[in-house]
Amino acid sequence: MSGKIIGLGGVFVKSKDKPRLSQWYQETFDIKMEDWGTTFQISEIKNEDIQVFSVFPDNTKYLNEGQSYMINWMVDDLDGLLEKLTTKNINVLGSESSEFGKFAWINDLDGNKLELWEPPKSNG
């Protein structure tokens, strides 16, 4: 018998105003939110079906001060999403491209820094 982690099962966020933050995620990212949350079909992911788990040192500047986690949202068209976020007056903190894909960062209504990631296109 084997006992090992095989992937990310979910992300759970605590908020002082759950309805407001849930509505923000629904309106900002077109995520259909139920009272308990939502699910995503992994089969829709085309780029090697990868998920990342990483631990950063306590003094990292990669996350906001006082933030102990960051959600990395995989997106299909980062440029299109950034255009949509701009029309909603959501401040983009920065963006970059690398061999790992395209990245951008924003804060949600509770001040949690979020990473948006468009994986590199596969060559196959």
N, C-alpha and C positions, 0 to 999 in steps of 0.2 A: 504494500500500500504506500502511496506517495502523498505527501502533504506539502504543497507549494503554492505560491501565488501564481495565477495564470493571467491576470489582467486587472484592470481597474473596474470595480463593480459599481461605483457611484461617487458622486461628490455631494457633500452635504454642507450647507451654508447656514449660519445662524444670523438673524437680523432682528433688530428692535422693531421693525415695521415690515413683517413678512408680506402682507398684501401689496404694499407699495413696491417693495423690491421685486416680488414675483411679477407684478405688472410691468415694471421697467424691463426685466429680462424678456418678457413676452413681446412688448412693443419694440424694443431695441433690436432683438435678434430673431423675431418671428418664431419664437419657441412657444408652442402651445403648452401652457402651464395648467395643470390640474392642482387641486389643493395639496396633494402629496408631492408634486413635482412633475417630471416628464422622463421619457426614455428616448434613446437614440439607437437606431439599428446599426450595429457594427458592420453589417454586410454592405452598407452604403459607402464605407471607406475603401478607397481603391488603392491607396499607397501602402502596401505591405501590412496593413492593419496593425500599425504600431501604436503603442501608448508609452508615455515616458513617466517615470517616477524618479525624482531627484531630490537630494537633500543639500541645502545651502548652509554656509556658516551663518551664525547669528548676526554678524556685522555686514551682511550682504546689502548692497544698494539696489539689487535686482527687484526686491519687493519693497513696498512702502513701509515706512517706519511703523513698528508695532504690528505688522501683518505677518502671520505665521504660515500662511499658505498662499498660493496663487493658482487660479484655474487657467489652464491653457486650452482655449477653444480652437478646435480644428475647423477651418473654414474652406469653402470651395473656391471663393473668389475674393481675396483680401482687398483688392483695389475697389471692387464693387461695394463691398461692405463698408470700407472707409468712406466712400462717397455718400452712402446712406447715413452713416453716423454723423458726418459733417452736416447734412441737411437737418439732423435732429439736434444740432448744437452740442454734440458730444465731443469733448476735447481729446484729440489723439496726442498721447504723450510722446510718441516717437515711433519710428518704423525703420526696418532694415531688411536687406536680403542677403542670403548666404547660400552655401551649398545645401543647407538644411531646409531651405524654403524662404518664404516671406513672413516677417513678423511685424506686429504692431501692438501697442499697449494703450489701454484706456483705464479709467476708474469707473466702478459701478456707483450707484447712488449712496452706498454705505462707505465709499472711499476705498474699496478693495481694488487693488490693481489687477487687471485681467490681461492675459496675453492672447492675442489672436494669431493663429498660425496657418498659413497655406503651405502644405507640404510641397516639395518639388515635384514637378510632373515626372512620371515614370517614363523611361525610354522604350517601354515595351508595349 
